[in-house]
């Protein structure tokens, strides 16, 4: 009787061991080989024109990856997103600019899918990060003609009269400060007239426009099927 119970116990342990090994094998097979961390920047080129006045929420948008993305995995450095990868998404919000009422133009895009040249496709989360000198992009990926505040959000810029007051004060004390304030305000208005007017102008990201996107979440790259392997690298290239 006792020997029979021992045999049953050994058999049960053996079965549990097989089950655990099988579960570990399944988990390993389902675990992505490579992960591109959140915050990684992607250099892209627009293929779909979008803009503050021409786009509406829900419109589709497509960009092409210009610079490959590398990641470190179990087998070393691998090219995970080759140049030519297509990133697709949609317009989340678009707003044309207007002086009356005072409304700055705004455009917000979200990208949610990557399609590789080898035919594989998988979800991602990315948004605008940088459009260069012509437009600003805040921490939430909102593009506008206005610089973000310290908090990272788009806001109304300050005036320039205070700078003239400081200059006048250096030249002639309190009286000079008052005169300088008026002169500085006038000079600032003349100097910034075009820039201020441009803040209300709508903008379009035309086809061929280059920009930077930012991954908003870790990008998990599924293991490629047999015969479709990513390009291995000896070391990351800048």
C-alpha positions in Angstrom: 0.0 0.0 0.0 2.8 2.4 1.0 4.8 1.5 -2.1 1.8 2.1 -4.3 1.3 5.6 -2.8 5.0 6.4 -3.4 4.7 5.4 -7.0 1.6 7.5 -7.4 3.4 10.5 -5.8 6.4 10.1 -8.2 4.0 9.8 -11.1 2.3 13.0 -10.0 5.6 14.9 -9.6 6.6 13.7 -13.1 3.4 14.9 -14.6 3.6 18.3 -12.9 7.2 18.6 -14.1 6.2 18.0 -17.7 3.3 20.6 -17.3 5.7 23.2 -15.9 8.3 22.7 -18.6 5.6 22.9 -21.3 4.3 26.2 -19.8 7.8 27.6 -19.7 8.3 26.6 -23.3 5.0 28.3 -24.4 5.9 31.5 -22.4 9.3 31.6 -24.1 7.8 31.1 -27.5 5.3 33.9 -26.9 7.9 36.4 -25.4 9.0 39.0 -27.9 12.7 38.6 -28.7 13.2 42.4 -29.0 11.8 45.5 -27.3 12.3 49.1 -28.5 11.9 51.3 -25.4 9.4 54.0 -25.0 10.8 57.4 -25.9 12.8 56.2 -28.9 12.7 58.7 -31.7 11.9 57.7 -35.3 13.0 59.7 -38.3 10.1 59.7 -40.8 8.8 61.3 -44.0 5.2 62.1 -44.6 3.4 60.4 -47.5 0.0 61.8 -46.6 -0.4 65.6 -46.4 -2.1 66.7 -43.2 -2.7 70.2 -41.7 -4.5 72.3 -39.2 -7.0 73.5 -41.8 -7.2 70.6 -44.3 -7.5 67.7 -41.8 -10.3 66.4 -39.7 -10.3 64.1 -36.7 -10.3 60.5 -38.0 -8.4 61.2 -41.2 -5.7 58.6 -42.0 -2.0 59.5 -42.1 1.0 57.5 -43.4 4.7 58.1 -43.0 7.8 56.2 -44.1 10.7 55.4 -41.8 13.9 57.1 -43.1 16.4 55.7 -40.5 16.5 52.1 -39.4 15.9 51.3 -35.7 18.2 48.8 -33.9 17.6 47.0 -30.7 19.5 44.6 -28.4 18.0 41.1 -28.0 19.1 37.7 -26.9 21.1 37.3 -30.1 22.8 40.7 -30.0 22.1 43.9 -31.9 19.4 43.5 -34.5 17.8 45.8 -37.1 14.1 45.7 -36.0 12.6 48.5 -38.1 14.4 48.9 -41.5 14.2 52.0 -43.5 11.1 51.9 -45.6 8.9 50.6 -42.8 5.4 52.2 -43.2 3.8 53.7 -40.1 0.1 54.5 -40.2 -2.2 56.3 -37.9 -4.9 58.9 -37.8 -5.6 62.6 -37.0 -6.7 62.8 -33.4 -7.5 66.5 -33.6 -7.1 69.5 -36.0 -8.0 73.1 -35.5 -7.5 76.0 -37.9 -6.1 79.3 -36.7 -8.1 82.5 -36.3 -7.4 86.0 -35.0 -11.0 86.5 -34.1 -11.6 84.6 -31.9 -7.9 84.2 -30.9 -7.3 80.6 -31.8 -3.9 79.1 -32.6 -3.8 76.4 -35.3 -3.2 73.0 -33.9 -2.7 69.4 -35.2 -2.4 66.2 -33.2 -1.5 62.8 -34.8 -1.3 59.3 -33.4 0.4 56.3 -35.1 -0.7 52.8 -34.2 0.6 50.3 -36.8 4.0 49.4 -38.3 4.2 47.5 -41.6 7.7 46.1 -42.5 9.0 45.6 -46.0 9.0 41.8 -45.4 5.2 41.8 -45.0 5.0 41.6 -41.2 2.9 44.1 -39.3 2.3 44.9 -35.6 0.8 47.6 -33.4 2.7 50.5 -31.9 2.0 53.8 -30.1 3.8 56.9 -31.5 3.2 60.6 -31.8 4.9 63.7 -33.2 8.0 64.7 -31.4 9.7 67.4 -33.5 8.9 69.3 -36.8 11.9 71.5 -36.9 11.9 75.3 -36.7 8.6 76.1 -38.5 6.3 74.5 -35.9 6.4 73.5 -32.3 5.4 70.2 -30.7 4.5 69.9 -27.0 5.0 66.9 -24.6 1.6 65.5 -25.7 2.5 65.5 -29.4 0.4 68.5 -30.3 1.8 70.6 -33.2 1.2 74.3 -33.3 2.8 77.6 -34.3 3.2 78.6 -30.6 6.0 77.5 -28.4 5.1 75.2 -25.4 5.2 76.6 -21.9 7.5 75.2 -19.2 4.8 72.7 -18.4 5.1 71.3 -21.9 1.7 72.5 -23.2 0.9 75.0 -26.0 0.1 78.4 -24.6 -0.2 82.1 -25.6 3.3 83.8 -25.8 4.1 86.9 -23.6 4.5 90.4 -24.9 7.8 92.3 -25.3 7.2 95.7 -23.6 9.0 94.6 -20.4 12.3 94.3 -22.3 12.1 97.9 -23.4 11.5 99.0 -19.8 14.6 97.3 -18.7 16.7 98.9 -21.5 15.2 102.4 -20.7 15.9 101.9 -17.0 19.6 101.3 -17.7 19.8 104.5 -19.7 17.9 106.9 -17.5 16.5 105.6 -14.2 12.8 105.5 -13.5 12.0 108.1 -16.1 14.1 106.3 -18.7 12.3 103.1 -17.8 9.0 104.7 -18.6 10.2 106.0 -21.9 12.0 102.8 -22.6 8.9 100.8 -22.0 7.1 102.7 -24.7 10.0 102.6 -27.1 10.6 98.9 -26.4 7.0 98.0 -26.9 6.9 99.8 -30.2 10.2 98.2 -31.4 9.0 94.8 -30.2 5.7 95.2 -32.0 7.5 96.2 -35.3 10.1 93.5 -35.0 7.6 90.7 -34.1 4.8 91.8 -36.4 5.3 89.1 -39.0 6.1 86.5 -36.4 2.9 87.3 -34.4 0.8 87.2 -37.5 2.3 83.9 -38.5 1.1 82.4 -35.2 -2.4 82.5 -36.6 -1.6 81.1 -40.0 -2.6 77.5 -40.7 0.2 75.0 -41.5 0.3 71.9 -43.6 2.7 69.0 -43.3 3.1 68.2 -47.0 4.1 65.0 -48.6 7.8 64.7 -48.4 8.0 66.7 -45.1 10.5 65.2 -42.7 9.8 64.9 -38.9 10.6 63.0 -35.8 8.1 60.7 -34.1 8.4 59.4 -30.5 7.4 56.0 -29.2 4.8 56.5 -26.5 5.1 52.9 -25.2 7.6 50.0 -25.5 7.4 48.5 -28.9 7.5 44.7 -28.7 8.8 43.1 -31.9 7.3 39.6 -32.6 9.9 36.9 -33.5 10.1 36.6 -37.3 8.9 33.3 -38.9 11.5 30.8 -40.1 13.5 32.2 -43.0 12.6 35.8 -42.2 15.2 37.0 -39.7 16.2 40.6 -38.9 19.6 41.9 -40.0 22.2 41.3 -37.3 24.8 43.9 -36.4 28.1 43.7 -34.6 27.6 47.1 -33.0 25.0 49.9 -33.2 25.7 52.4 -35.9 25.0 56.1 -35.3 
